[in-house]
Amino acid sequence: KNHASTARSYNNLGAIYKKKKDHKKALNYYKKCLAIFEKEFGKDHPNTATAYNNIAFIYEETNQLDMAAEYMKKTLDIEEKVHGLNHPRTKNTRNSFERLNSKGRIEQLIL
């Protein structure tokens, strides 16, 4: 049950539910995936970063921008450690993190 292949299956189910716009189920499966990846690989592994990233996007789609930014920051921290500051994945995640922070500030101004 707590094996990497099970985590990948949870991740795939999360992706299916995300596509169906069932964010609650998608988040549930992504978090199950994350729990296994953290246990199997640790908190600084690229697979764990991917799980954090998937969760961040669900929170963004449900307009929970603070939570989205929190999980995206975890993704960014791992990618900086693993890939370095100038790796394309790191740069892409940094852009997503900055976009989330900008989006959050704009919404705070509107409210």
DSSP file with accessible surface (Angstrom, degrees, kcal/mol):
  #  RESIDUE AA STRUCTURE BP1 BP2  ACC     N-H-->O    O-->H-N    N-H-->O    O-->H-N    TCO  KAPPA ALPHA  PHI   PSI    X-CA   Y-CA   Z-CA
    1    1 A K              0   0  187      0, 0.0     2,-0.6     0, 0.0    35,-0.1   0.000 360.0 360.0 360.0 -39.6    0.0    0.0    0.0
    2    2 A N        +     0   0   80      4,-0.1     2,-0.3    34,-0.0     3,-0.0  -0.391 360.0 123.1-100.7  57.6    2.8    2.5    0.8
    3    3 A H  S >> S-     0   0  107     -2,-0.6     4,-2.2     1,-0.1     3,-0.5  -0.841  73.1-115.5-117.2 154.2    4.9    1.8   -2.3
    4    4 A A  H 3> S+     0   0    8     -2,-0.3     4,-2.4     1,-0.3     5,-0.2   0.861 116.1  55.2 -58.3 -36.5    6.0    4.2   -5.0
    5    5 A S  H 3> S+     0   0   63      2,-0.2     4,-1.8     1,-0.2    -1,-0.3   0.876 106.9  50.7 -68.1 -32.6    3.9    2.5   -7.7
    6    6 A T  H <> S+     0   0   37     -3,-0.5     4,-2.5     2,-0.2    -2,-0.2   0.921 108.9  52.3 -66.0 -41.4    0.8    3.0   -5.5
    7    7 A A  H  X S+     0   0    0     -4,-2.2     4,-2.7     1,-0.2    -2,-0.2   0.910 107.5  51.3 -61.0 -41.7    1.8    6.6   -5.1
    8    8 A R  H  X S+     0   0  114     -4,-2.4     4,-2.5     2,-0.2    -1,-0.2   0.884 108.7  51.5 -64.7 -36.3    2.0    6.9   -8.9
    9    9 A S  H  X S+     0   0   67     -4,-1.8     4,-2.4     2,-0.2    -2,-0.2   0.920 110.1  48.9 -64.9 -42.3   -1.5    5.4   -9.2
   10   10 A Y  H  X S+     0   0   39     -4,-2.5     4,-2.7     2,-0.2    -2,-0.2   0.910 110.4  51.7 -61.0 -41.4   -2.8    7.9   -6.7
   11   11 A N  H  X S+     0   0   34     -4,-2.7     4,-2.3     2,-0.2    -2,-0.2   0.924 109.6  49.1 -60.9 -44.0   -1.1   10.7   -8.7
   12   12 A N  H  X S+     0   0   97     -4,-2.5     4,-2.1     2,-0.2    -1,-0.2   0.897 111.0  49.5 -63.4 -40.6   -2.8    9.4  -11.9
   13   13 A L  H  X S+     0   0   60     -4,-2.4     4,-2.6     2,-0.2     5,-0.2   0.908 109.0  53.3 -63.9 -40.8   -6.2    9.3  -10.2
   14   14 A G  H  X S+     0   0    0     -4,-2.7     4,-2.5     1,-0.2    -2,-0.2   0.920 108.1  50.4 -58.4 -42.2   -5.6   12.8   -9.0
   15   15 A A  H  X S+     0   0   42     -4,-2.3     4,-2.3     2,-0.2    -1,-0.2   0.895 109.5  50.9 -64.6 -39.2   -4.9   14.0  -12.6
   16   16 A I  H  X S+     0   0   91     -4,-2.1     4,-1.7     2,-0.2    -2,-0.2   0.946 112.9  44.7 -63.7 -47.2   -8.1   12.3  -13.8
   17   17 A Y  H  <>S+     0   0   47     -4,-2.6     5,-2.8     1,-0.2    -2,-0.2   0.860 110.6  54.9 -68.3 -31.8  -10.2   14.0  -11.2
   18   18 A K  H ><5S+     0   0   57     -4,-2.5     3,-1.7    -5,-0.2    -1,-0.2   0.940 107.8  49.4 -62.2 -45.6   -8.4   17.3  -11.8
   19   19 A K  H 3<5S+     0   0  182     -4,-2.3    -2,-0.2     1,-0.3    -1,-0.2   0.850 110.1  50.9 -62.3 -33.1   -9.3   17.1  -15.5
   20   20 A K  T 3<5S-     0   0  147     -4,-1.7    -1,-0.3    -5,-0.2    -2,-0.2   0.428 115.9-119.1 -82.7   0.2  -12.9   16.3  -14.4
   21   21 A K  T < 5S+     0   0  139     -3,-1.7     2,-1.2    -4,-0.2    -3,-0.2   0.725  70.9 137.9  65.9  24.0  -12.8   19.4  -12.2
   22   22 A D     >< +     0   0   54     -5,-2.8     4,-2.4     1,-0.2    -1,-0.2  -0.701  24.0 171.4 -95.2  79.5  -13.5   17.3   -9.1
   23   23 A H  H  >  +     0   0   40     -2,-1.2     4,-2.9     1,-0.2     5,-0.2   0.826  68.3  58.1 -64.7 -33.3  -10.9   19.2   -7.0
   24   24 A K  H  > S+     0   0  180      2,-0.2     4,-2.0     1,-0.2    -1,-0.2   0.942 112.0  40.0 -63.5 -48.1  -11.8   17.6   -3.7
   25   25 A K  H  > S+     0   0   99      2,-0.2     4,-2.4     1,-0.2     5,-0.2   0.896 115.0  53.3 -68.2 -39.3  -11.1   14.1   -5.0
   26   26 A A  H  X S+     0   0    0     -4,-2.4     4,-2.8     1,-0.2     5,-0.2   0.946 110.1  47.4 -60.0 -46.9   -8.0   15.2   -6.9
   27   27 A L  H  X S+     0   0   28     -4,-2.9     4,-2.6     1,-0.2     5,-0.2   0.911 109.6  54.1 -61.7 -41.2   -6.6   16.8   -3.8
   28   28 A N  H  X S+     0   0   81     -4,-2.0     4,-1.8    -5,-0.2    -1,-0.2   0.937 112.5  42.6 -59.1 -47.7   -7.3   13.7   -1.8
   29   29 A Y  H  X S+     0   0   51     -4,-2.4     4,-2.3     1,-0.2    -2,-0.2   0.897 112.8  52.5 -69.6 -38.5   -5.4   11.5   -4.2
   30   30 A Y  H  X S+     0   0    6     -4,-2.8     4,-2.5    -5,-0.2    -1,-0.2   0.895 109.5  49.8 -63.7 -37.3   -2.5   14.0   -4.6
   31   31 A K  H  X S+     0   0   80     -4,-2.6     4,-2.4     2,-0.2    -1,-0.2   0.867 108.8  51.9 -70.3 -34.5   -2.1   14.1   -0.8
   32   32 A K  H  X S+     0   0   80     -4,-1.8     4,-1.8    -5,-0.2    -2,-0.2   0.920 110.9  48.8 -63.3 -42.5   -2.1   10.3   -0.6
   33   33 A C  H  X S+     0   0    0     -4,-2.3     4,-2.7     1,-0.2    -2,-0.2   0.938 110.3  51.2 -60.6 -47.1    0.6   10.3   -3.3
   34   34 A L  H  X S+     0   0   13     -4,-2.5     4,-3.0     1,-0.2     5,-0.3   0.916 106.1  54.2 -58.4 -45.1    2.6   12.9   -1.4
   35   35 A A  H  X S+     0   0   57     -4,-2.4     4,-1.7     1,-0.2    -1,-0.2   0.905 112.1  44.2 -59.1 -41.6    2.4   11.0    1.9
   36   36 A I  H  X S+     0   0    5     -4,-1.8     4,-3.4     2,-0.2     5,-0.3   0.934 113.1  50.3 -70.0 -45.2    3.9    7.9    0.2
   37   37 A F  H  X>S+     0   0    9     -4,-2.7     4,-3.0     1,-0.2     5,-0.9   0.906 109.7  51.2 -60.8 -41.1    6.6    9.9   -1.7
   38   38 A E  H  X5S+     0   0   52     -4,-3.0     4,-1.0    -5,-0.2    -1,-0.2   0.917 115.9  42.0 -61.4 -40.7    7.7   11.6    1.5
   39   39 A K  H  <5S+     0   0  147     -4,-1.7    -2,-0.2    -5,-0.3    -1,-0.2   0.914 122.2  38.7 -71.6 -44.1    8.0    8.3    3.3
   40   40 A E  H  <5S+     0   0   87     -4,-3.4    -2,-0.2    -5,-0.1    -3,-0.2   0.881 136.1  13.7 -74.8 -41.8    9.6    6.4    0.4
   41   41 A F  H  <5S-     0   0   69     -4,-3.0     3,-0.2    -5,-0.3    -3,-0.2   0.576 102.5-118.1-113.8 -19.0   11.9    9.2   -0.9
   42   42 A G    ><< -     0   0   28     -4,-1.0     3,-0.8    -5,-0.9    -1,-0.2  -0.251  38.2 -69.6  96.8 172.8   12.1   11.9    1.7
   43   43 A K  T 3  S+     0   0  130      1,-0.2    -1,-0.2    -5,-0.1    -5,-0.1   0.550 124.9  55.4 -82.4  -7.9   11.1   15.5    1.6
   44   44 A D  T 3  S+     0   0   87     -3,-0.2    -1,-0.2    -6,-0.1    -2,-0.1  -0.003  80.8 113.0-114.9  31.6   13.8   16.7   -0.8
   45   45 A H  S <> S-     0   0   59     -3,-0.8     4,-2.2     1,-0.1     3,-0.4  -0.767  72.9-122.8-104.4 146.9   13.3   14.3   -3.7
   46   46 A P  H  > S+     0   0   37      0, 0.0     4,-2.3     0, 0.0     5,-0.1   0.852 113.0  55.8 -55.9 -35.3   12.0   15.3   -7.2
   47   47 A N  H  > S+     0   0   42      2,-0.2     4,-1.9     1,-0.2     5,-0.1   0.903 107.5  48.9 -64.3 -38.9    9.0   13.0   -6.9
   48   48 A T  H  > S+     0   0    0     -3,-0.4     4,-2.6     2,-0.2    -1,-0.2   0.909 108.6  54.0 -65.2 -39.9    8.0   14.7   -3.7
   49   49 A A  H  X S+     0   0    1     -4,-2.2     4,-2.6     1,-0.2    -2,-0.2   0.907 106.4  52.3 -60.1 -40.9    8.4   18.1   -5.4
   50   50 A T  H  X S+     0   0   44     -4,-2.3     4,-2.5     2,-0.2    -1,-0.2   0.911 108.8  49.9 -62.7 -40.6    6.1   16.9   -8.2
   51   51 A A  H  X S+     0   0    1     -4,-1.9     4,-2.1     2,-0.2    -2,-0.2   0.928 111.1  48.7 -64.8 -43.9    3.5   15.9   -5.6
   52   52 A Y  H  X S+     0   0   12     -4,-2.6     4,-2.5     1,-0.2    -2,-0.2   0.918 111.0  51.9 -58.4 -43.2    3.8   19.4   -3.9
   53   53 A N  H  X S+     0   0   36     -4,-2.6     4,-2.1     1,-0.2    -2,-0.2   0.916 107.7  50.4 -62.1 -44.2    3.4   21.0   -7.3
   54   54 A N  H  X S+     0   0   27     -4,-2.5     4,-1.6     1,-0.2    -1,-0.2   0.905 111.4  48.7 -62.1 -40.2    0.3   19.1   -8.2
   55   55 A I  H  X S+     0   0    0     -4,-2.1     4,-2.4     1,-0.2     5,-0.2   0.915 107.6  55.9 -65.5 -40.9   -1.3   20.0   -4.9
   56   56 A A  H  X S+     0   0    0     -4,-2.5     4,-2.4     1,-0.2    -2,-0.2   0.910 106.0  50.9 -57.5 -43.1   -0.3   23.7   -5.5
   57   57 A F  H  X S+     0   0   47     -4,-2.1     4,-2.6     2,-0.2    -1,-0.2   0.866 107.8  52.0 -68.0 -33.4   -2.2   23.7   -8.8
   58   58 A I  H  X S+     0   0    2     -4,-1.6     4,-1.6     2,-0.2    -1,-0.2   0.944 110.7  48.3 -64.6 -45.5   -5.3   22.3   -7.2
   59   59 A Y  H  <>S+     0   0   12     -4,-2.4     5,-3.1     1,-0.2    -2,-0.2   0.900 111.6  50.3 -62.5 -37.1   -5.3   25.0   -4.6
   60   60 A E  H ><5S+     0   0   22     -4,-2.4     3,-2.0     1,-0.2    -1,-0.2   0.941 108.4  51.7 -65.2 -43.9   -4.7   27.6   -7.3
   61   61 A E  H 3<5S+     0   0   77     -4,-2.6    -1,-0.2     1,-0.3    -2,-0.2   0.775 111.3  47.9 -64.5 -25.1   -7.7   26.3   -9.3
   62   62 A T  T 3<5S-     0   0   45     -4,-1.6    -1,-0.3    -5,-0.2    -2,-0.2   0.229 118.0-114.5 -98.9  12.9   -9.9   26.5   -6.2
   63   63 A N  T < 5S+     0   0   87     -3,-2.0     2,-1.0     1,-0.2    -3,-0.2   0.741  73.4 136.6  62.7  28.2   -8.6   30.1   -5.5
   64   64 A Q     >< +     0   0   90     -5,-3.1     4,-2.4    -6,-0.2     3,-0.2  -0.650  24.3 167.8 -98.6  72.8   -6.9   29.1   -2.3
   65   65 A L  H  >  +     0   0   12     -2,-1.0     4,-2.7     1,-0.2     5,-0.2   0.805  66.2  55.7 -67.5 -33.0   -3.8   31.2   -3.3
   66   66 A D  H  > S+     0   0  124      2,-0.2     4,-2.1     1,-0.2    -1,-0.2   0.933 112.7  43.3 -64.1 -43.5   -2.1   31.2    0.1
   67   67 A M  H  > S+     0   0   58     -3,-0.2     4,-2.3     2,-0.2     5,-0.2   0.902 112.9  53.0 -67.3 -40.5   -2.1   27.4    0.2
   68   68 A A  H  X S+     0   0    0     -4,-2.4     4,-2.5     1,-0.2    -2,-0.2   0.937 110.5  47.2 -59.7 -45.7   -1.1   27.2   -3.5
   69   69 A A  H  X S+     0   0   12     -4,-2.7     4,-2.5     2,-0.2    -1,-0.2   0.894 109.3  54.8 -64.6 -38.3    1.9   29.5   -2.8
   70   70 A E  H  X S+     0   0   91     -4,-2.1     4,-1.6     1,-0.2    -1,-0.2   0.938 113.4  40.4 -60.9 -46.8    2.9   27.4    0.3
   71   71 A Y  H  X S+     0   0   27     -4,-2.3     4,-2.0     2,-0.2    -1,-0.2   0.868 113.8  53.3 -72.8 -34.9    3.0   24.2   -1.7
   72   72 A M  H  X S+     0   0    0     -4,-2.5     4,-2.7    -5,-0.2    -2,-0.2   0.889 106.5  53.8 -66.4 -35.7    4.7   25.9   -4.7
   73   73 A K  H  X S+     0   0   79     -4,-2.5     4,-2.9     2,-0.2    -1,-0.2   0.905 106.6  51.7 -64.6 -39.5    7.4   27.3   -2.4
   74   74 A K  H  X S+     0   0   70     -4,-1.6     4,-1.9     2,-0.2    -1,-0.2   0.917 110.4  49.1 -62.1 -41.7    8.0   23.7   -1.2
   75   75 A T  H  X S+     0   0    0     -4,-2.0     4,-2.6     1,-0.2    -2,-0.2   0.944 111.9  48.6 -59.8 -48.3    8.4   22.6   -4.8
   76   76 A L  H  X S+     0   0    8     -4,-2.7     4,-2.7     1,-0.2     5,-0.2   0.913 108.2  53.5 -61.2 -43.9   10.7   25.5   -5.5
   77   77 A D  H  X S+     0   0   58     -4,-2.9     4,-1.8     1,-0.2    -1,-0.2   0.915 111.8  45.3 -58.8 -43.3   12.9   24.8   -2.4
   78   78 A I  H  X S+     0   0    4     -4,-1.9     4,-3.0     2,-0.2     5,-0.3   0.942 112.7  49.8 -66.4 -46.5   13.4   21.1   -3.5
   79   79 A E  H  X>S+     0   0    5     -4,-2.6     4,-2.8     1,-0.2     5,-0.9   0.876 108.7  52.6 -64.2 -35.8   14.1   22.0   -7.1
   80   80 A E  H  X5S+     0   0   58     -4,-2.7     4,-0.9     3,-0.2    -1,-0.2   0.914 114.1  43.7 -63.6 -40.6   16.7   24.6   -6.1
   81   81 A K  H  <5S+     0   0  140     -4,-1.8    -2,-0.2    -5,-0.2    -1,-0.2   0.910 124.1  34.1 -68.4 -43.8   18.4   22.0   -3.9
   82   82 A V  H  <5S+     0   0   63     -4,-3.0    -2,-0.2    -5,-0.1    -3,-0.2   0.913 134.6  19.7 -81.7 -45.1   18.3   19.2   -6.4
   83   83 A H  H  <5S-     0   0   61     -4,-2.8    -3,-0.2    -5,-0.3     3,-0.2   0.631 102.7-120.6-103.3 -20.5   18.6   20.9   -9.8
   84   84 A G    ><< -     0   0   28     -5,-0.9     3,-0.8    -4,-0.9    -1,-0.2  -0.175  36.0 -70.2  95.1 168.5   20.2   24.3   -8.9
   85   85 A L  T 3  S+     0   0  101      1,-0.2    -1,-0.1    -5,-0.1    -5,-0.1   0.757 126.5  46.4 -71.2 -27.7   19.0   27.8   -9.5
   86   86 A N  T 3  S+     0   0  129     -3,-0.2    -1,-0.2    -6,-0.1    -2,-0.1   0.365  78.6 119.2-103.4   6.1   19.4   28.0  -13.2
   87   87 A H  S <> S-     0   0   70     -3,-0.8     4,-2.7     1,-0.1     5,-0.2  -0.448  71.9-121.5 -69.6 143.1   17.8   24.7  -14.2
   88   88 A P  H  > S+     0   0   96      0, 0.0     4,-2.5     0, 0.0     5,-0.2   0.874 112.7  51.6 -54.5 -39.2   14.7   25.0  -16.5
   89   89 A R  H  > S+     0   0  106      2,-0.2     4,-2.4     1,-0.2     5,-0.2   0.920 111.1  47.8 -63.6 -43.0   12.5   23.2  -14.0
   90   90 A T  H  > S+     0   0    0      2,-0.2     4,-2.8     1,-0.2    -1,-0.2   0.930 112.5  48.6 -63.6 -44.7   13.6   25.5  -11.2
   91   91 A K  H  X S+     0   0   97     -4,-2.7     4,-2.4     2,-0.2    -2,-0.2   0.913 111.4  49.9 -62.1 -41.9   13.1   28.6  -13.4
   92   92 A N  H  X S+     0   0  105     -4,-2.5     4,-2.1    -5,-0.2    -1,-0.2   0.923 112.7  46.3 -63.2 -44.0    9.6   27.4  -14.4
   93   93 A T  H  X S+     0   0    6     -4,-2.4     4,-2.8     2,-0.2    -2,-0.2   0.908 110.3  53.3 -66.6 -40.1    8.6   26.8  -10.8
   94   94 A R  H  X S+     0   0   57     -4,-2.8     4,-2.8     1,-0.2     5,-0.2   0.924 108.8  50.2 -60.5 -41.7   10.0   30.1   -9.7
   95   95 A N  H  X S+     0   0   96     -4,-2.4     4,-2.4     1,-0.2    -1,-0.2   0.915 111.3  48.5 -62.4 -41.5    7.9   31.8  -12.3
   96   96 A S  H  X S+     0   0   13     -4,-2.1     4,-2.5     2,-0.2    -2,-0.2   0.914 111.6  49.6 -64.1 -42.8    4.8   30.0  -11.1
   97   97 A F  H  X S+     0   0   39     -4,-2.8     4,-2.3     2,-0.2    -2,-0.2   0.935 112.5  46.6 -62.4 -45.7    5.5   30.9   -7.5
   98   98 A E  H  X S+     0   0   98     -4,-2.8     4,-2.4     2,-0.2    -2,-0.2   0.892 111.3  52.4 -64.9 -38.1    6.0   34.6   -8.4
   99   99 A R  H  X S+     0   0  100     -4,-2.4     4,-2.9    -5,-0.2    -2,-0.2   0.930 109.5  49.5 -62.8 -43.2    2.8   34.5  -10.5
  100  100 A L  H  X S+     0   0    1     -4,-2.5     4,-2.6     1,-0.2    -2,-0.2   0.922 111.1  48.9 -61.6 -44.3    0.9   33.1   -7.6
  101  101 A N  H  X S+     0   0   50     -4,-2.3     4,-2.1     2,-0.2    -1,-0.2   0.912 113.1  47.3 -63.8 -39.9    2.2   35.7   -5.2
  102  102 A S  H  X S+     0   0   53     -4,-2.4     4,-2.4     2,-0.2    -2,-0.2   0.929 111.8  50.5 -65.7 -43.7    1.3   38.5   -7.7
  103  103 A K  H  X S+     0   0   73     -4,-2.9     4,-2.4     1,-0.2    -2,-0.2   0.914 110.3  50.3 -60.6 -42.8   -2.1   37.0   -8.2
  104  104 A G  H  X S+     0   0   11     -4,-2.6     4,-2.1    -5,-0.2    -1,-0.2   0.910 110.1  49.2 -63.9 -41.9   -2.7   36.9   -4.4
  105  105 A R  H  X S+     0   0  141     -4,-2.1     4,-2.0     2,-0.2    -2,-0.2   0.914 110.6  50.7 -65.5 -39.9   -1.6   40.5   -3.9
  106  106 A I  H  X S+     0   0   99     -4,-2.4     4,-2.0     1,-0.2    -2,-0.2   0.938 110.8  48.5 -63.6 -45.5   -3.9   41.6   -6.7
  107  107 A E  H  X S+     0   0   58     -4,-2.4     4,-2.3     1,-0.2    -1,-0.2   0.880 108.5  54.2 -64.3 -35.1   -6.9   39.8   -5.2
  108  108 A Q  H  < S+     0   0  126     -4,-2.1    -1,-0.2     1,-0.2    -2,-0.2   0.904 108.5  49.8 -65.5 -36.6   -6.1   41.2   -1.8
  109  109 A L  H  < S+     0   0  152     -4,-2.0    -2,-0.2     1,-0.2    -1,-0.2   0.883 110.8  49.4 -67.3 -37.4   -6.3   44.7   -3.3
  110  110 A I  H  <        0   0  133     -4,-2.0    -2,-0.2     1,-0.2    -1,-0.2   0.904 360.0 360.0 -68.4 -40.3   -9.6   44.0   -4.9
  111  111 A L     <        0   0  176     -4,-2.3    -2,-0.2    -5,-0.2    -1,-0.2   0.826 360.0 360.0 -77.3 360.0  -11.1   42.6   -1.8
